[in-house]
Amino acid sequence: MTLHSLRERTLLVIPIRLVLGFALLGAARIAGARSGPALLAFGIGLLGIVFVIFNDPRARFVGGSADPLPLPGDATVAPKWRQALGASIPSTIGVAALTLIALGPQPTLAALLAGVEAGLGVAALISLGRVDASLFVDPKTRAVYRR
């Protein structure tokens, strides 16, 4: 059984999201977004997604999760690249794909989406302190285990 560390996944995806967000902002500028509107859109996207993530009204309807299972003796931890990829699907890759689609016809919208991408990284960074380093997840079953 190959598991992913929740903390390591979070640590690995933060720089991916931040670098990708700023690179996509640069691509939006190259594609024709004017500086002022692009930076404003980027900031709105970044702050907007961080606000939504930490103030999601659906969270009050989610029941308490079950206690983590004990870590199986035969469990191994996935390599870092696999954990980073797992943490990037679908949100990071999906937002990047939508940003690339918007580059040509709507470069300012692409800048907004680049801000969303970077905001996902900022939200992960903010939540890092709350991620328990002893928790692991099976990406196939979504079962959570504690070391």
C-alpha positions in Angstrom: 0.0 0.0 0.0 1.4 3.4 -1.1 0.3 6.4 1.0 0.8 10.1 0.7 1.8 12.3 3.7 -0.8 15.1 4.0 1.8 17.5 5.3 4.4 16.7 2.6 1.8 17.0 -0.2 0.9 20.4 1.2 4.6 21.5 1.4 5.2 20.2 -2.2 2.3 21.9 -3.8 2.8 25.4 -2.4 5.8 26.4 -4.6 4.2 24.7 -7.6 1.1 26.9 -7.2 2.9 30.1 -6.5 5.4 29.8 -9.3 2.7 28.7 -11.7 0.5 31.6 -10.7 3.2 34.2 -11.2 4.3 32.6 -14.5 0.8 32.7 -15.8 0.5 36.3 -14.7 3.6 37.0 -16.9 2.0 35.1 -19.7 -1.2 37.2 -19.4 0.9 40.3 -19.6 2.7 39.0 -22.7 -0.6 38.0 -24.2 -1.8 41.6 -24.0 -3.2 42.3 -20.6 -2.4 45.9 -19.5 -0.4 46.2 -16.3 -2.9 47.9 -14.1 -5.9 45.8 -14.9 -3.8 42.6 -14.9 -2.4 43.3 -11.4 -5.8 44.2 -10.1 -7.4 41.1 -11.5 -4.5 39.0 -10.2 -5.0 40.5 -6.7 -8.7 39.9 -6.8 -8.3 36.3 -7.9 -5.7 35.7 -5.1 -7.6 37.3 -2.3 -10.9 36.0 -3.5 -9.9 32.4 -3.5 -8.2 32.6 -0.2 -11.3 34.2 1.3 -13.6 31.6 -0.2 -11.4 28.7 0.9 -11.4 29.8 4.5 -15.0 31.0 4.6 -16.7 28.2 2.7 -20.3 28.0 3.9 -20.6 24.4 3.0 -18.1 23.5 5.8 -20.9 23.8 8.4 -22.8 21.0 6.7 -19.9 18.6 6.8 -20.1 16.2 9.7 -17.2 15.3 11.8 -14.8 12.9 10.0 -14.1 9.5 11.4 -10.9 8.9 13.4 -7.9 8.0 11.3 -7.1 4.3 10.9 -3.8 3.0 12.3 -1.0 3.0 9.7 -0.6 -0.5 8.2 2.7 -2.2 8.7 3.2 -2.8 4.9 2.6 0.9 4.0 5.2 2.9 2.1 5.2 6.6 1.3 5.0 7.6 -2.3 7.9 9.5 -3.9 7.8 13.3 -3.6 7.1 13.7 -7.4 4.0 11.5 -7.1 2.8 13.3 -4.0 3.2 16.6 -5.7 1.3 15.4 -8.8 -1.5 14.0 -6.6 -1.8 17.3 -4.8 -1.9 19.2 -8.1 -4.8 17.2 -9.6 -7.4 18.5 -10.3 -7.3 22.0 -8.8 -3.8 23.3 -9.7 -3.8 21.7 -13.2 -7.4 22.6 -13.8 -6.9 26.3 -13.0 -3.7 26.4 -15.1 -5.6 24.8 -18.1 -8.4 27.3 -17.8 -5.8 30.2 -17.6 -4.1 29.0 -20.8 -7.4 28.8 -22.6 -8.2 32.4 -21.6 -4.8 33.8 -22.6 -5.6 34.5 -26.2 -9.2 35.8 -26.1 -9.2 37.3 -22.6 -5.7 38.0 -21.1 -7.1 40.0 -18.2 -9.3 37.0 -17.3 -6.2 34.9 -17.5 -4.5 37.3 -15.0 -7.5 36.8 -12.7 -7.2 33.0 -13.0 -3.4 33.3 -12.4 -4.3 35.0 -9.1 -6.6 32.1 -8.3 -3.7 29.7 -8.9 -1.3 31.7 -6.7 -4.1 32.1 -4.1 -4.4 28.3 -3.9 -0.7 28.3 -2.9 -1.2 31.1 -0.4 -4.1 29.2 1.2 -2.0 26.0 1.4 0.8 28.0 3.0 -1.6 29.5 5.6 -3.2 26.1 6.4 0.2 24.4 6.7 0.3 24.9 10.5 -2.9 23.0 10.9 -1.8 20.0 8.8 -1.0 17.1 11.1 2.4 15.5 10.1 1.3 12.1 11.4 -1.6 11.8 8.9 -1.3 9.9 5.6 -3.9 9.3 2.9 -4.5 6.5 0.4 -5.1 8.4 -2.8 -7.1 5.5 -4.2 -9.6 5.0 -1.4 -9.2 8.4 0.4 -8.8 6.5 3.7 -6.8 8.5 6.3 -4.2 6.8 8.5 -2.2 8.0 11.5 1.4 7.1 12.2 
